[in-house]
Amino acid sequence: MRIKELDGLRGIATLAVIDCHYLAWLPAAGSAYGGLGVDLFLVLSGFLISSILLELRESEHYFKTFYSRRAFRIFPPYYLGLAIYFAISVCLGMPGTFRMWAQYIFYYFSLLIHPIPSYGTRLGVPLAVSLGLVVLWTLSVEEVYYTIWAPVVRFTKERELTAILIAMIVLAPMVRWRVLSENLGVGTFYCRMDGLACGSVVALLIRHRCLSPQMWLRADRLFDGLVIVMMPLTVGYWLVFKGNALVSAVGITFADLSFALITHALVRRAGGNQLWVRIFRAKWLRSIGKVSYSLYLFHYPLGLVGSEVVAQLHLPRRVNVVSGVLLGLALSFAVAYGLWYGMESRILRWTDRKVPSSAHAQA
């Protein structure tokens, strides 16, 4: 069963990332915190993928069903984007290196430690292509997790699964602290595995709750209380320690825990009439969540394209900046919806026929 509220949550994550990349010039937009949309994506991915794997656990075609459906969902827009980026780079005489492209082609970028990237980092390719590539580290983090987590879920008892997830949540901020102290980037699997693990813990909790919902009434009240405590604590922590990279290593874990608690609350209240739950079911927000994958993949370079096109008009500075943002948004949404209706939805329907699995309804 598809949980509409999670589509809305995914839409919020997408808008947060776009805010981070498009509105850095407007402090009032809160773009300094937009990067946390990535962590929300990771929590949702951990929940959805773990839910699927737990549902498929006893399936005879466990690995075939999971990996083939993941490949058909993720690979087409991803490799289409890489092909376009490579073609543009070659045509402009800045093809980059095989080593650089291989990190993205084979999804192992997040297994390597890299310096903290800056906006002007070109990676030996045109700037627009660099911006398209710079967001792909999150896809690598997720792919690494999908690859290793499927056999772990299949062959490990749930008590051991829980221990592994707790270890990931505890270790990730320690790794982030060490990496940031050396002025290196945290866009690696080791530094962001706590978001995926938090989502996976929610999947385990929901699974047990579904087996005996009456027994979990007291626990539900506890989790509701944790949301009320954790959300303001996380917001306060980020406001107080804004700009402190080392302290934000822990702040990311706070955010992951808050996002996990919100996800848990939404899943429990799916279809409910509470105002805050209905907000996540808003059609426009769910629509953005529906096309969030391609929107995330291509919004950054298209934002630059929009700015470059508008710059040729020599408008007043403020008009130029706002117009560039609006054109970038228009291009990004046009590409995202075009890919959804022209490619993604068609492939999903084909996959449902060829590799059916009710467990994948939300992913």
C-alpha positions as CSV (number, residue, x, y, z in Angstrom):
1,M,0.0,0.0,0.0
2,R,1.4,3.4,-1.0
3,I,1.6,5.9,1.9
4,K,0.6,9.2,0.5
5,E,2.0,11.2,3.4
6,L,5.5,9.9,2.6
7,D,5.2,11.2,-0.9
8,G,4.5,14.6,0.7
9,L,7.5,14.2,3.0
10,R,9.7,13.4,0.0
11,G,8.4,16.5,-1.7
12,I,9.5,18.6,1.3
13,A,13.0,17.0,1.2
14,T,13.2,17.9,-2.5
15,L,12.2,21.5,-2.0
16,A,14.7,21.9,0.9
17,V,17.5,20.8,-1.4
18,I,16.4,23.1,-4.2
19,D,16.2,25.9,-1.6
20,C,19.8,25.1,-0.6
21,H,21.1,25.3,-4.2
22,Y,18.9,28.1,-5.6
23,L,18.5,30.6,-2.7
24,A,21.9,30.8,-1.0
25,W,21.8,34.5,-1.8
26,L,18.6,34.9,0.3
27,P,19.4,34.2,4.0
28,A,15.7,34.5,4.9
29,A,14.9,31.5,2.8
30,G,16.8,29.2,5.3
31,S,19.0,27.8,2.5
32,A,21.8,27.2,5.1
33,Y,19.7,24.3,6.4
34,G,18.4,23.1,3.0
35,G,21.1,20.4,2.9
36,L,19.2,18.6,5.6
37,G,16.7,17.6,2.9
38,V,19.3,15.1,1.8
39,D,19.3,13.5,5.3
40,L,15.5,13.3,5.1
41,F,15.8,11.5,1.8
42,L,18.2,9.0,3.4
43,V,15.9,8.3,6.3
44,L,13.0,7.7,3.9
45,S,15.2,5.5,1.8
46,G,16.2,3.5,4.8
47,F,12.6,3.0,5.9
48,L,11.3,2.1,2.5
49,I,14.0,-0.2,1.5
50,S,14.1,-2.0,4.8
51,S,10.3,-2.4,4.7
52,I,10.6,-3.9,1.3
53,L,13.3,-6.3,2.3
54,L,11.5,-7.4,5.5
55,E,8.4,-8.1,3.4
56,L,10.4,-10.1,0.9
57,R,12.5,-11.9,3.4
58,E,10.9,-15.3,2.9
59,S,10.5,-14.9,-0.8
60,E,12.0,-17.6,-3.1
61,H,13.2,-14.9,-5.5
62,Y,14.3,-12.4,-2.8
63,F,17.5,-11.1,-4.4
64,K,16.2,-11.2,-8.0
65,T,13.1,-9.3,-7.1
66,F,14.7,-6.7,-5.0
67,Y,17.8,-5.9,-7.1
68,S,16.0,-6.0,-10.5
69,R,13.3,-3.6,-9.3
70,R,15.8,-1.3,-7.8
71,A,17.8,-1.3,-11.0
72,F,14.8,-0.5,-13.2
73,R,13.8,2.3,-10.8
74,I,17.1,4.0,-10.4
75,F,19.3,3.3,-13.4
76,P,17.4,4.8,-16.4
77,P,17.3,8.5,-15.4
78,Y,20.7,8.2,-13.7
79,Y,22.6,6.8,-16.7
80,L,20.7,9.0,-19.1
81,G,21.9,12.0,-17.1
82,L,25.5,10.7,-17.1
83,A,25.4,10.1,-20.9
84,I,24.2,13.7,-21.4
85,Y,26.8,15.1,-19.1
86,F,29.6,13.1,-20.8
87,A,28.4,14.2,-24.3
88,I,28.3,17.9,-23.2
89,S,31.8,17.6,-21.7
90,V,33.3,16.0,-24.8
91,C,31.6,18.5,-27.1
92,L,33.0,21.4,-25.0
93,G,36.5,19.9,-25.0
94,M,36.5,19.1,-21.2
95,P,35.9,15.4,-21.1
96,G,37.3,14.8,-17.6
97,T,39.1,11.6,-16.7
98,F,38.1,7.9,-16.8
99,R,38.8,7.7,-13.0
100,M,36.5,10.6,-12.3
101,W,33.6,9.2,-14.4
102,A,34.1,5.6,-13.1
103,Q,33.3,6.8,-9.6
104,Y,29.8,7.7,-10.8
105,I,29.3,5.0,-13.4
106,F,30.0,2.2,-10.8
107,Y,28.5,4.1,-7.8
108,Y,31.5,3.9,-5.6
109,F,32.0,7.7,-5.2
110,S,30.7,7.5,-1.6
111,L,33.3,4.9,-0.6
112,L,36.1,7.4,-1.0
113,I,37.0,10.4,1.2
114,H,37.0,13.6,-0.8
115,P,37.9,17.3,0.1
116,I,34.9,19.5,0.8
117,P,33.6,20.6,-2.6
118,S,32.9,24.2,-3.5
119,Y,30.5,25.7,-5.9
120,G,33.2,26.4,-8.5
121,T,34.7,22.9,-8.5
122,R,34.8,21.8,-12.1
123,L,36.2,18.2,-11.8
124,G,37.8,18.7,-15.2
125,V,34.4,19.1,-16.9
126,P,32.2,22.2,-17.5
127,L,30.7,23.8,-14.5
128,A,27.1,22.8,-15.3
129,V,28.2,19.2,-15.6
130,S,30.1,19.4,-12.3
131,L,26.9,20.6,-10.6
132,G,25.0,17.7,-12.0
133,L,27.7,15.3,-10.7
134,V,28.1,16.8,-7.3
135,V,24.6,15.7,-6.1
136,L,25.2,12.1,-7.1
137,W,27.0,11.2,-4.0
138,T,23.7,10.5,-2.3
139,L,22.8,8.0,-5.0
140,S,26.1,6.2,-4.2
141,V,25.4,6.2,-0.5
142,E,22.0,4.6,-1.2
143,E,23.3,2.1,-3.7
144,V,26.0,0.9,-1.3
145,Y,23.4,0.4,1.4
146,Y,21.0,-1.5,-1.0
147,T,23.9,-3.7,-2.0
148,I,25.1,-4.7,1.5
149,W,21.8,-4.4,3.3
150,A,19.8,-7.0,1.3
151,P,22.0,-10.0,2.2
152,V,22.2,-8.7,5.9
153,V,18.4,-8.6,6.2
154,R,18.0,-12.0,4.5
155,F,20.4,-13.9,6.7
156,T,20.4,-12.1,10.0
157,K,18.0,-12.3,12.9
158,E,16.1,-9.2,13.8
159,R,17.9,-8.9,17.2
160,E,21.3,-8.8,15.3
161,L,19.8,-6.4,12.7
162,T,18.9,-4.0,15.5
163,A,22.4,-4.2,17.0
164,I,23.9,-3.4,13.6
165,L,21.6,-0.5,13.1
166,I,22.4,1.0,16.5
167,A,26.1,0.6,15.8
168,M,25.7,2.5,12.5
169,I,23.8,5.3,14.3
170,V,26.5,5.6,17.0
171,L,29.5,5.3,14.7
172,A,28.5,7.7,11.9
173,P,28.7,11.0,13.9
174,M,32.1,9.9,15.2
175,V,33.4,9.4,11.7
176,R,31.9,12.7,10.6
177,W,33.7,14.5,13.5
178,R,37.0,13.0,12.5
179,V,36.5,13.7,8.8
180,L,35.4,17.3,9.3
181,S,38.3,17.9,11.7
182,E,40.5,17.2,8.7
183,N,38.5,19.6,6.4
184,L,37.2,16.7,4.3
185,G,33.7,16.2,3.0
186,V,31.0,14.1,4.7
187,G,29.4,12.9,1.5
188,T,30.4,9.3,2.1
189,F,28.6,6.2,3.1
190,Y,30.4,6.0,6.4
191,C,29.5,9.6,7.3
192,R,25.8,9.3,6.4
193,M,24.9,5.7,7.2
194,D,23.0,6.9,10.4
195,G,20.2,8.4,8.3
196,L,19.7,5.1,6.5
197,A,19.9,3.2,9.8
198,C,17.4,5.5,11.5
199,G,14.9,4.8,8.7
200,S,15.6,1.1,8.9
201,V,14.9,1.1,12.6
202,V,11.5,2.7,11.9
203,A,10.8,-0.1,9.4
204,L,11.5,-2.7,12.1
205,L,9.3,-0.8,14.7
206,I,6.4,-0.5,12.2
207,R,6.7,-4.2,11.3
208,H,6.4,-5.2,15.0
209,R,3.6,-2.8,15.6
210,C,1.6,-4.2,12.8
211,L,1.8,-7.7,14.4
212,S,0.3,-6.5,17.7
213,P,-1.0,-2.9,17.5
214,Q,-2.8,-3.0,20.8
215,M,0.4,-3.8,22.7
216,W,2.1,-0.8,21.2
217,L,-0.4,1.8,22.4
218,R,1.9,2.9,25.2
219,A,4.9,2.9,22.9
220,D,3.0,5.1,20.5
221,R,2.5,7.7,23.2
222,L,6.2,7.5,24.0
223,F,7.2,8.1,20.4
224,D,4.8,11.0,20.1
225,G,6.4,12.5,23.2
226,L,9.9,12.0,21.6
227,V,8.8,13.9,18.5
228,I,7.7,16.9,20.7
229,V,11.0,16.8,22.5
230,M,13.4,16.0,19.6
231,M,12.1,18.5,17.1
232,P,12.7,21.7,19.1
233,L,16.0,20.3,20.4
234,T,17.2,19.7,16.9
235,V,16.1,23.1,15.6
236,G,17.7,24.8,18.6
237,Y,20.9,22.9,18.2
238,W,21.3,23.9,14.6
239,L,20.4,27.6,15.3
240,V,22.9,27.8,18.1
241,F,25.8,26.0,16.4
242,K,25.2,27.3,12.9
243,G,28.4,27.4,10.9
244,N,30.3,25.1,13.4
245,A,31.2,22.2,11.2
246,L,32.5,19.9,14.0
247,V,29.4,20.4,16.1
248,S,27.1,19.9,13.1
249,A,28.5,16.3,12.9
250,V,26.3,15.6,15.9
251,G,23.5,17.9,14.6
252,I,23.1,15.6,11.5
253,T,22.3,12.7,13.8
254,F,19.8,14.9,15.7
255,A,18.1,15.7,12.4
256,D,18.1,12.0,11.4
257,L,16.4,11.0,14.6
258,S,13.8,13.8,14.2
259,F,13.1,12.8,10.6
260,A,12.8,9.2,11.7
261,L,10.3,10.0,14.5
262,I,8.3,12.1,12.0
263,T,8.3,9.2,9.5
264,H,7.2,6.8,12.3
265,A,4.4,9.2,13.3
266,L,3.2,9.7,9.7
267,V,3.1,6.0,8.9
268,R,1.1,5.3,12.1
269,R,-1.4,8.1,11.2
270,A,-1.5,7.5,7.4
271,G,-4.9,8.5,6.1
272,G,-5.8,10.3,9.4
273,N,-7.7,13.6,9.6
274,Q,-5.3,15.6,11.8
275,L,-4.4,18.8,10.1
276,W,-0.7,18.3,10.2
277,V,-1.1,14.8,8.6
278,R,-3.4,16.2,5.9
279,I,-0.7,18.8,5.0
280,F,1.6,16.0,4.0
281,R,-1.2,14.6,1.7
282,A,-1.6,17.9,-0.2
283,K,-1.8,17.0,-3.9
284,W,0.8,19.5,-5.0
285,L,3.3,18.3,-2.4
286,R,2.7,14.7,-3.3
287,S,3.1,15.5,-7.0
288,I,6.6,17.0,-6.2
289,G,7.4,13.9,-4.2
290,K,6.3,11.7,-7.2
291,V,8.9,13.4,-9.5
292,S,11.5,14.0,-6.8
293,Y,14.0,11.6,-8.2
294,S,14.6,13.3,-11.5
295,L,14.0,16.7,-9.9
296,Y,16.8,16.0,-7.5
297,L,19.1,14.6,-10.2
298,F,18.9,17.6,-12.6
299,H,17.8,20.7,-10.7
300,Y,21.3,22.0,-9.9
301,P,22.8,22.2,-13.4
302,L,19.5,23.4,-14.8
303,G,19.6,26.2,-12.2
304,L,22.9,27.3,-13.7
305,V,21.5,27.1,-17.2
306,G,18.6,29.3,-16.1
307,S,20.9,31.9,-14.6
308,E,23.2,31.9,-17.7
309,V,20.3,32.4,-20.1
310,V,18.8,35.3,-18.0
311,A,22.3,36.9,-17.7
312,Q,22.3,37.4,-21.4
313,L,19.3,39.8,-21.1
314,H,21.3,42.3,-19.0
315,L,18.5,42.9,-16.6
316,P,18.9,44.8,-13.3
317,R,20.8,42.7,-10.7
318,R,17.8,41.8,-8.5
319,V,15.5,41.1,-11.4
320,N,18.3,39.0,-13.0
321,V,18.8,36.8,-10.0
322,V,15.1,36.2,-9.4
323,S,14.4,35.6,-13.1
324,G,17.3,33.1,-13.2
325,V,15.8,31.2,-10.2
326,L,12.4,31.1,-11.8
327,L,13.7,29.9,-15.1
328,G,15.8,27.3,-13.4
329,L,12.8,26.1,-11.5
330,A,10.7,26.0,-14.7
331,L,13.3,24.0,-16.5
332,S,13.8,21.6,-13.6
333,F,10.1,20.8,-13.2
334,A,9.6,20.5,-16.9
335,V,12.5,17.9,-17.2
336,A,11.3,16.1,-14.0
337,Y,7.7,15.8,-15.1
338,G,8.8,15.0,-18.7
339,L,11.0,12.1,-17.5
340,W,8.3,10.9,-15.1
341,Y,5.6,10.6,-17.8
342,G,7.9,9.8,-20.6
343,M,10.2,7.3,-18.9
344,E,9.9,6.6,-15.2
345,S,6.2,5.8,-15.0
346,R,6.3,3.6,-18.1
347,I,9.3,1.6,-16.8
348,L,7.6,1.2,-13.4
349,R,4.5,-0.2,-15.1
350,W,6.6,-2.5,-17.2
351,T,8.5,-3.6,-14.1
352,D,5.3,-4.3,-12.2
353,R,4.3,-6.7,-15.0
354,K,7.7,-8.4,-15.3
355,V,8.9,-8.5,-11.7
356,P,5.7,-8.1,-9.6
357,S,6.0,-7.4,-5.9
358,S,3.4,-5.7,-3.7
359,A,6.3,-4.9,-1.2
360,H,7.6,-2.2,-3.6
361,A,4.4,-0.2,-3.8
362,Q,5.9,2.8,-2.1
363,A,9.4,2.8,-3.5
